[in-house]
Amino acid sequence: MDVDRVAARVRGVELSGIRVIFDMAAKMPDVIRLEAGEPDFKTPQHICEAAQKAMKEGRTRYTTSRGIPELRAAIASKAKKENNIDADPDEEIVVTAGGSCAVYLAINTVVEEGDEVLIPDPTWPHYEACVKLAGGRPLTYPLKEELGFSFDIDEIKKMITDRTKMIVVATPSNPTGGVIPLKDLKALADVAINHDILILSDEVYEKIVYDGEKHYSIASLSGMKDRCITVNSFSKTYAMTGWRLGYAIAPKDIATNMAKLNLFVNSCPSSVSQEAGLAALTGPQDDVVMMLNEYSKRRRVIVDGLSRIEGFTINPPKGAFYAFPKISKLNYSSWDLCMLLLKEGRVATVPGSAFGACGEGYIRISYANSVEKIKEAISRIEETLSKIRR
Ligand SMILES: Cc1ncc(COP(=O)(O)O)c(C=O)c1O
């Protein structure tokens, strides 16, 4: 293929390391797949039934690019009750094809050529790619294990220039499992207000927190609603990754223009998925509780198992469904270790370096898999590492 036919801005973004491992693992037999970031549960039955009903009744046409009013109303009431965010469903909510699309629309709506966007490191690779595609400059601030994978606000302050347009915060975090404490969100809010900066807050793992940990939305803090774009999704909370449904809550000017962009990208989110999302928000939440209890059990199994393996150190993650053990004692780069574990141990994991330079020295292991598979994966990892020590 003639590479020059492809626009430089698209050539300038790379496929994420997660995808590379995923593709390799998919071609190999008998691999335990702990690289993917998606729940292994089925979408709850009542949600599927709502979608089937919508299909049977012919609710299969284009909707508005903001999403159906009933779903926006349900999102507004959820946001008020659970996140303490007061959003106007007609003007401040946009339903999107997953949280990924919400992030893309948000960044492309506000970032001008040359604008600087501060993003966490390590983090989900999507923000960096979207900032680059929008012509902006992604700059990373470190998340530190000794701070529970939160940030040092002074390091963020030092990075601010007159081109800083936006700061991205993601809590709970992929890949670290860290949950940003309220005091740090307050410090970040002060910085955003003092320097007139927007915040993109990715909260797609909000429901997956352990040991009484509490999730806070930065948009609920005083003076923040008008400068926050809060991104959320049905993918992780309701095991709905394939339905492609998420949303953003944003100030009116930004939401209106995100909806405009949504029209050009997607026309609208899938009508059937929106009906399913409505049932998810308004129906029973027992499955959400059941999934959290399961993740919680698996988390204990993986943390105990990895702690026993020489060379790994791990603090129990506070949220999401990823273990992010430190591997620096093993004298392998994170990429080389993941290749070894995949090729010799038949366990697929993701190198920390796929999430940014600060991810080097760690690997991400998803525990959205059965206890049985997790136990088997731990034995395989142990066995592989003991072979190289012999
Ligand atoms: C932090 C984070 N935000 C957003 C998403 C997007 O998920 P979706 O587009 O399925 O809603 C992901 C997916 O892995 C994620 O890890």
The ligand as an SDF file (V2000), in Angstrom:
LIG
                    3D

 16 16  0  0  0  0  0  0  0  0999 V2000
  -10.4150    4.0030   31.1010 C   0  0  0  0  0  0  0  0  0  0  0  0
  -11.3080    3.6180   29.9850 C   0  0  0  0  0  0  0  0  0  0  0  0
  -12.1710    4.5280   29.5150 N   0  0  0  0  0  0  0  0  0  0  0  0
  -13.0210    4.2490   28.5170 C   0  0  0  0  0  0  0  0  0  0  0  0
  -13.0280    3.0050   27.9310 C   0  0  0  0  0  0  0  0  0  0  0  0
  -13.9720    2.7980   26.7870 C   0  0  0  0  0  0  0  0  0  0  0  0
  -14.8430    1.7880   26.8830 O   0  0  0  0  0  0  0  0  0  0  0  0
  -16.1150    1.7490   25.9160 P   0  0  0  0  0  0  0  0  0  0  0  0
  -15.7750    2.4920   24.6850 O   0  0  0  0  0  0  0  0  0  0  0  0
  -16.3620    0.3130   25.6830 O   0  0  0  0  0  0  0  0  0  0  0  0
  -17.2110    2.4260   26.6820 O   0  0  0  0  0  0  0  0  0  0  0  0
  -12.1320    2.0240   28.3510 C   0  0  0  0  0  0  0  0  0  0  0  0
  -12.0670    0.7000   27.7020 C   0  0  0  0  0  0  0  0  0  0  0  0
  -11.2790   -0.1420   27.9930 O   0  0  0  0  0  0  0  0  0  0  0  0
  -11.2580    2.3400   29.4220 C   0  0  0  0  0  0  0  0  0  0  0  0
  -10.4040    1.4380   29.8940 O   0  0  0  0  0  0  0  0  0  0  0  0
  1  2  1  0
  2  3  1  0
  2 15  2  0
  3  4  2  0
  4  5  1  0
  5  6  1  0
  5 12  2  0
  6  7  1  0
  7  8  1  0
  8  9  2  0
  8 10  1  0
  8 11  1  0
 12 13  1  0
 12 15  1  0
 13 14  2  0
 15 16  1  0
M  END
$$$$
